[in-house]
Amino acid sequence: MRKSHHPRMLRDVARPAATTRRTPAVTGPGAPVRQNCPMPLDPKIAGRLKRDRDGLVPAVVQQHDTGEVLMLAWMDDEALHRTLTTGRATYWSRSRRSYWVKGETSGHVQWVKHVALDCDADTILLRVDQVGAACHTGDRTCFDADVLEVAP
């Protein structure tokens, strides 16, 4: 595993071993900053993130080797921390109000290869090795089913 020297690239993430320690659940976005958390998000990263009013940042997910855009999800500090430390894409579900690790129930895992912030630090880019479908509908990407026509 190597860290990038580019200021906005958070790190390249190595594929974790088959047994990874799970981080206990927390209260989620909007909760007060946890002072006694044993493994919080690096303050240098947390201080740069620009979150929405619910404490969330959009995460664009892309296939690492083809550039294919797979999906859009939401992350808070804890989801980003879990993603960076486990190598498994972890998101905040706005509908279920809980964390979810992509592929934990479906088997359609996202192995994280690279994480970066955009120039404004208000969007996260995850480059992943997608196993199976990325979309909950079973499509390869969340952008396969509803393609809009563009005038010539």
N, C-alpha and C positions, 0 to 999 in steps of 0.2 A: 504494500500500500504506500502511495506517495502523496504528499501534499503539494498542491499547485502553488506556484509563486505569483500567479495572477491575483490581484486584490479582490475580485468578486467571486472567484472560484473557491467554494468552501472546502472541498476535498474530493479526491477520488476515493471511492469506497471499495474495499476488497470484499469478495464474497465471503460471508461468515461460515464458520464450521457448522455442521449439522446441529449441534447443540448450542443455542444462544440463550443467554440469560434474559428473561423477560422483565421489562420495567413494570412496576405496579401501576394500576390505573390511577388517574388523577381526576380532578373535577372538570377540567376542560377550559375552553376559551372563556374569557371574561372573569375568571377566578383571579384573586389577588396573586401577585408574584409569590412563589413559594420560597421562603427564606431558608428553610432547613432541608431542602431537597438534596439528597446525596449526589445526584448527577444532573444538574440543570443544564440547559443550553448554554454554551459558551457565551459569556456576557459580551464579548466582542462582536459576536454574530447577532445576539438578541438586540443589542443597542443599535444595530444598523437596519433591522427589519422595520418596514412600514406596514402596519396592520390595519385592517378595517375596524369599524366600531365594535365588532365582536371578537377582536383579537386574532383574526385569521388573515392568512396570506394565500393567494391562489398559487397552485403548483401545476405547471404545465409538465406533462409526462411524455417523453419521447423515447423511441427505440434507439438505443445507443449506436448501433452500427449502420442503420439505414436513414435515420433522421425522421422517420415516420412519427407524426404526432398521434399519441395513443389516447390521451384523456386529459381532463382538467379535474383537479381535486383541491381540497382545502387543507391547510396545515396551520397549527399554532406552534408555539415554541416547543412544547412537549413532543408533538408529532415529528417536528424537524429533528429534535434531539434523538428520538428513537430511531429515525431513519439513518442519521449519521453514525450512530453507534452500533446498529445491528446489520446494516446493509440491506434491510428489507423495507420497502416503501410503506410508511405508516401515515395515515391521514385522519382528519377529524370529520366525522359524518354530521352534517348540519341537521339532517332529518332524524337520525337516531340519537344525536347528542352524545356520541361516544367515539373512541378511537377505533380504527380498524386497520389491520395489516393486510395489504392487498394479497389475496390468494390464500389467506388463512383457512377459509371454508371452501372456496372453489377449487383450490389447487393452482389457480392462475397467478402465480407468484411474479412479483417484480423484484429482480435482483438489481440493486442500485449500483451503478458504475461511476456516476459523476453527479455532483450537485453544484449549482451556481445560482447566484442572485443576478437579477437584471440590473441595469445601470441606475435605477431609482431605488433598488432594494425593496420593491413592492410586489415582486413576483419571483417565485422559485422555479428553476428548471431542474427536473430530474431526468437524467438519461439512464435508462434501465435496460436490462435483458428481460423482456416480457416472455413468460411461459404461458402459452395458451392465449385466450381472449383477454383483452384489457377491459372491454365493456361488460357491464352486468347483464346486458341482453344476449351475450354470447358472441357478438361481433368482434372482429380483431381490434377495431378502434371504436371509440365513442362517436366518431365522425363518419362512419360508413353508411348509416341508414338514411340520412336526410340531406342529400347533396342538393344544393340550390343551383339553378341555372344562372349563368352570368351572360349578359348581352355581349355579342361579338364585337 
